[in-house]
Amino acid sequence: MVRVRGLPQVPLWAPVCGLVLGWAVLVVLRHSWAGDMRLHLGTLHGLLRDPWKPVDPLVGEVEGSPYYSPYAVVLAAFAWLTGLRPQAVLELAGLANIALWLWALIRFCRGLGGPATGALAVVFSLLLWGLRPHEWSGFFGLYSLSWTMAYPSLTATALMLLAWREYLEARWAPLAPLLALILLIHPFTALNTVLGLLAFALARPSRLRDRWQYAAGAAAIVLALAWPWSDLAALPGATGGLSSIHRGLVLDLGGDFGLGHYGLALVGLPALVTGVDRRPLGRELMLLFVLAASVVGLGAVFGSYGFVRALPVALLPLHLALASYLGTAGWSARKACYAGVAAVACAAGLYGNSGGLIRAWWGPVSPQTLQAWKARDPGTVYAPLVRKVRPGMVVLGDRTWPGRLINGKGAYSVVPAWPYPFVDEAARRRDMRLFFARGTTDAERKAIIERYRVDCLMMTGRNRVHLDGFRVRARAAKGRVLLSCRLFLPRCLRNPRGRERLRSCWSPLRWGSAPTPACSARPTRCPKAGEAGRWKPIPAPC
């Protein structure tokens, strides 16, 4: 406690959490986002257009999606009630996520002992990663949070800490809904949650005798399976397509003398090892570290890189053990030396997370400054083109990556810009390459346009395609990138107004037919054969 004469006692974690929340507010006020933020924007657009039977936010070909989690549904309802734009809603959700994560972490640390443990746990969790920390969903380093604070993974991480606390205190009634929410909001975090529960149970085998915990687990599964917006039973068969994108998390682990990505967290290893039987939850944290590190190692060895997402809970016990050791009362020469080493590691971590600091700068920042501070530049040459894209459009591009910008506008790309195993991605890529190939005839291109109901083409100058019925609507990068759209589009696609922004708008034009001015209530498309996937296909007359 901080004691000030004439004022009530203030816990040590309060100023630390206030500083973190102030930093988060400054980051949000920049309104500068990239990465998966566009995917979550597209998810909100999809729910606002049709909240009961939304199509997937990437290609718009099948009903339901794992992205339509309770987190997304609550935010979409808030956007509908307030009339705020999806980006504003996600930014407010980012602040709420930071506050929830801080509260959950402080609450969990109450069982670790020491008045300063919670404050130190916050500092170590934000800084003790590496000199080049990853910016990734589910990673709670300072730089990563500057981009991912609005992601559902942070919500699930906070709920994971709350679920662990409930399990340790044997409160089974709130545990079931917490586990169900974690499973629906972020399945990767659900795996991490299970690892923690398993570690806690193995640390004290007597906990396994309580039958209510099994009832809570069964109730959580039933609640998750009852969620109407997605099919959890389809997720196990879809994980293979999500493995390769996580490979980069375990590459170059030896860079910068092992300090590149995660090495700074090893400062907490002595505290973790020596505190097994000496400090509260010492055995639980040690088992959690061993289990999570084993899952990460086995996943890397056998090429199942999706299991590498257990890295945050492999590092978290190191952070918590160090906070527990330094946060307890009493000092000695050994403890003072250890605190000095931890302070040096935090300084190095602050340098590594400097990109998160520049993200909170309130003035204009040039791309060169961002690079010098180890922060990515969210700007892109496609920005003038994306401004012409309207929600509900289908865009075919000669590159996959700009599809992320398209999804962020509430539109759909022919080829999914993120791994999405619920459609025939290989066939869509073949059609994309065929469309922009030099030897392709106009008839073949028109057939692809018809197959996917394409409204616009986004292409580079060298792949420019001249097609009847399309005209160039925008150019950027001195004409090197182009956006070409149909000559006739429904009014709601050209200039959506008022409530039309909340409805799906689709051009049902056949090639050469007259334009239809009305906006349909929801997309009606003929799913390509074999693309029904594991989600329910849209019933449409083919």
Residue pairs with C-beta under 8 A, 6 or more apart in sequence:
1 9
1 10
1 11
1 12
1 115
2 9
2 10
2 11
2 12
2 14
2 15
3 9
4 10
11 115
11 118
11 119
12 115
12 116
12 118
12 119
13 106
13 118
13 119
13 122
16 119
16 122
16 123
17 102
17 106
17 122
20 98
20 102
20 122
20 126
21 95
21 98
21 99
21 102
23 356
23 360
24 94
24 95
24 98
24 145
24 149
25 95
26 360
26 361
26 362
27 94
27 146
27 149
27 356
27 359
27 360
28 91
28 92
28 94
28 95
28 149
29 362
30 359
30 360
30 361
30 362
31 87
31 91
32 359
32 378
33 87
33 147
33 150
33 378
34 147
34 376
34 378
35 135
35 147
35 148
36 137
36 148
36 151
36 418
37 90
37 147
37 150
37 151
37 408
38 404
38 405
38 407
38 408
39 57
39 58
39 67
39 404
39 407
39 408
39 418
40 67
40 72
40 90
40 150
40 151
40 152
41 86
41 87
41 90
41 407
41 408
41 409
41 410
42 57
42 58
42 407
42 408
42 409
42 410
42 411
43 57
43 65
43 67
43 68
43 72
44 72
44 75
44 76
44 79
44 86
44 89
44 90
45 57
45 86
45 391
45 409
45 410
46 54
46 55
46 56
46 57
46 60
46 65
46 68
46 410
47 54
47 68
47 72
47 73
47 76
48 76
48 79
48 80
48 86
48 501
48 502
49 391
49 392
49 410
49 502
49 503
49 504
49 522
50 503
50 504
50 521
50 522
51 73
51 76
51 77
51 80
53 63
53 522
54 63
54 64
54 65
54 68
54 229
55 61
55 62
55 63
55 65
55 504
55 522
55 523
55 538
56 62
56 63
56 64
56 65
56 67
56 420
56 422
56 535
57 65
57 67
57 407
57 412
58 65
58 403
58 407
58 412
58 413
58 416
58 417
58 418
58 420
58 423
59 412
59 413
59 414
59 415
59 416
59 420
59 423
59 428
60 394
60 412
60 523
60 525
61 423
61 525
61 527
61 528
61 531
61 537
61 538
62 422
62 423
62 527
62 531
62 532
62 533
62 535
62 536
62 537
62 538
63 535
63 536
63 537
63 538
64 229
64 230
64 231
64 535
64 536
65 229
65 230
65 422
65 535
66 187
66 230
66 232
66 235
67 230
68 229
68 230
69 152
69 184
69 185
69 186
69 229
69 230
70 181
70 184
70 185
70 227
71 93
71 152
71 155
71 185
72 152
73 229
75 89
75 90
75 93
78 84
78 89
79 85
79 86
79 89
80 502
82 89
84 92
86 410
90 150
91 150
93 150
94 149
94 150
95 149
97 149
97 150
97 151
97 154
97 155
97 158
98 145
98 149
98 154
100 154
100 155
100 158
101 140
101 154
101 157
101 158
101 161
102 122
103 158
104 157
104 158
104 159
104 160
104 161
104 162
104 165
105 118
105 121
105 122
105 125
105 158
105 161
106 118
106 121
106 122
107 161
107 162
107 165
108 161
108 162
108 164
108 165
108 320
109 117
109 118
109 121
109 320
109 323
109 324
110 118
111 165
111 168
111 280
111 281
112 121
112 279
112 280
112 281
112 320
112 323
112 324
112 327
113 279
113 280
113 324
113 327
113 328
114 323
114 324
114 327
114 328
114 329
115 327
115 329
116 323
116 326
116 327
117 323
117 324
117 327
117 328
118 323
118 327
119 327
120 322
120 323
120 326
120 327
121 319
121 320
121 323
121 327
123 346
124 268
124 319
124 320
124 322
124 323
124 342
124 346
125 140
125 141
125 316
125 319
126 140
126 141
126 142
126 145
126 349
126 353
127 141
127 142
127 264
127 345
127 346
127 349
127 350
127 353
128 264
128 265
128 267
128 268
128 315
128 318
128 319
128 322
128 345
128 346
128 349
129 139
129 141
129 261
129 262
129 264
129 265
129 315
129 349
129 352
129 353
130 256
130 259
130 260
130 261
130 262
130 263
130 264
130 265
130 349
130 352
131 256
131 259
131 260
131 263
131 264
131 348
131 351
131 352
132 255
132 256
132 260
132 261
132 352
132 374
133 139
133 141
133 143
133 144
133 261
133 349
133 352
133 353
134 141
134 144
134 248
134 249
134 261
135 143
135 144
135 146
135 147
135 148
135 355
135 376
136 144
136 148
136 249
137 148
137 151
137 153
137 186
137 188
138 148
138 151
138 153
138 154
138 156
138 157
138 186
138 188
138 189
138 192
138 309
138 312
139 148
139 311
139 312
140 154
140 157
140 312
141 349
141 353
141 356
142 349
142 350
142 353
142 356
142 357
143 352
143 353
143 354
143 355
143 356
143 359
143 374
143 375
144 356
145 154
145 356
146 355
146 356
146 359
146 360
146 375
147 359
148 154
152 185
152 186
153 186
153 188
153 189
155 185
155 186
156 181
156 182
156 185
156 186
156 189
156 190
157 186
157 189
157 312
159 178
159 181
159 182
159 185
159 189
160 182
160 189
160 192
160 193
160 196
162 178
163 175
163 178
163 179
163 182
163 193
163 197
164 193
164 196
164 197
164 200
166 172
166 174
166 175
166 178
167 175
167 197
167 200
167 213
168 200
168 281
168 284
170 207
170 210
170 212
172 210
172 212
172 213
172 215
172 216
173 216
175 213
175 216
175 220
176 215
176 216
176 217
176 219
176 220
176 223
177 220
177 223
178 220
179 190
179 193
179 216
179 217
179 220
180 219
180 220
180 221
180 223
180 224
182 189
182 190
182 193
183 190
183 220
183 221
183 224
183 232
184 224
184 227
184 230
184 232
187 235
188 306
188 309
191 295
191 307
191 309
191 310
192 292
192 309
192 310
192 312
192 313
195 288
195 291
195 292
195 295
195 310
195 313
196 288
196 313
198 291
199 284
199 285
199 287
199 288
199 290
199 291
200 207
200 284
200 287
200 288
201 207
201 208
202 287
203 283
203 284
203 286
203 287
204 283
204 284
207 213
224 232
225 232
225 233
230 535
231 534
231 535
233 534
234 422
234 533
234 534
234 535
237 421
237 534
238 421
238 422
238 534
239 306
240 421
241 419
241 420
241 421
241 425
242 306
242 419
242 421
243 303
243 304
243 305
243 306
244 305
244 419
245 305
245 419
246 305
246 306
246 308
246 309
247 305
247 308
249 261
249 305
249 308
249 309
249 311
250 296
250 300
250 305
250 308
252 260
252 261
253 260
253 261
253 262
254 260
255 261
256 263
257 263
258 266
259 348
262 311
262 315
264 345
264 348
264 349
264 352
265 315
265 318
265 319
266 318
267 318
267 322
267 341
267 342
267 345
268 317
268 318
268 319
268 320
268 321
268 322
269 318
270 338
271 318
271 321
271 322
271 324
271 325
271 326
271 338
272 282
272 285
272 286
272 289
272 317
272 318
272 321
272 322
273 286
274 325
275 282
275 285
275 286
275 321
275 324
275 325
276 282
276 283
276 286
277 283
279 321
279 324
279 325
279 328
280 324
281 320
281 324
282 321
282 324
285 317
285 320
285 321
286 317
288 313
288 316
288 317
289 314
289 317
289 318
292 310
292 311
292 313
292 314
292 317
293 314
295 307
295 310
296 307
296 308
296 310
296 311
296 314
298 304
298 307
299 305
299 306
299 307
299 308
299 310
300 308
322 342
325 335
325 338
326 335
326 338
326 339
326 342
350 357
352 374
354 373
354 374
354 375
355 370
355 373
355 374
355 375
355 376
356 375
357 373
358 365
358 369
358 370
358 373
358 375
359 375
367 377
367 379
370 376
370 377
371 377
380 405
381 476
381 477
381 480
381 481
382 402
382 405
382 458
382 476
382 481
383 405
383 476
384 474
384 475
384 476
385 402
385 458
385 474
385 475
385 476
385 481
385 482
385 483
386 402
386 405
386 406
386 408
386 409
387 474
388 456
388 473
388 474
388 483
388 485
389 395
389 406
389 409
389 411
389 456
389 483
390 409
390 410
390 411
390 492
390 493
390 494
390 495
390 496
390 505
391 409
391 410
391 411
391 496
391 501
391 505
392 410
392 411
392 412
392 492
392 493
392 504
392 505
392 506
392 523
393 406
393 411
393 412
393 455
393 456
393 485
393 493
394 411
394 412
394 413
394 414
394 452
394 453
394 454
394 455
394 456
395 403
395 406
395 411
395 412
395 413
395 414
395 454
395 455
395 456
395 457
395 458
396 413
396 414
396 415
396 432
396 435
396 448
396 449
396 452
396 454
396 456
396 457
396 458
397 403
397 406
397 413
397 414
397 415
397 432
397 457
397 458
397 459
398 432
398 436
398 458
398 459
398 460
398 463
399 460
400 413
400 415
400 416
400 417
400 429
400 432
401 417
402 413
402 417
402 458
403 413
403 415
403 416
403 417
404 417
404 418
406 412
406 413
406 417
406 458
407 413
407 417
414 428
414 431
414 432
414 452
414 454
415 425
415 428
415 429
415 432
416 423
416 425
416 428
419 425
421 533
422 533
422 534
422 535
423 531
423 533
424 528
424 530
424 531
427 528
427 530
427 531
428 452
431 448
431 451
431 452
434 440
434 444
434 448
435 444
435 445
435 448
435 465
436 459
436 463
436 465
442 467
442 468
445 465
445 467
446 467
446 511
448 454
449 467
449 511
450 510
450 511
451 528
452 528
453 506
453 507
453 508
453 525
455 485
455 486
455 489
455 493
455 507
456 473
456 483
456 484
456 485
456 486
457 465
457 467
457 470
457 482
457 483
457 484
457 485
458 481
458 482
458 483
459 465
459 481
459 482
459 484
460 480
460 481
460 482
461 479
461 480
461 481
461 482
464 482
465 484
467 484
469 486
469 487
469 511
469 512
470 484
470 485
470 486
470 487
471 484
471 485
471 487
472 482
472 483
472 484
473 483
473 484
473 485
474 482
474 483
475 481
475 482
475 483
486 507
486 509
488 507
488 509
488 514
488 515
489 507
489 515
490 505
490 506
490 507
490 515
490 516
490 517
490 518
490 519
491 517
491 519
492 500
492 503
492 505
492 519
493 505
493 507
493 519
496 505
500 519
503 519
503 521
504 519
504 520
504 521
504 522
504 523
505 519
505 520
506 519
506 520
506 522
506 523
506 524
506 525
507 515
507 516
508 516
508 520
508 524
509 515
509 516
523 538
524 538
524 540
524 541
525 538
525 540
526 540
526 541
526 542
527 537
527 538
527 540
531 537
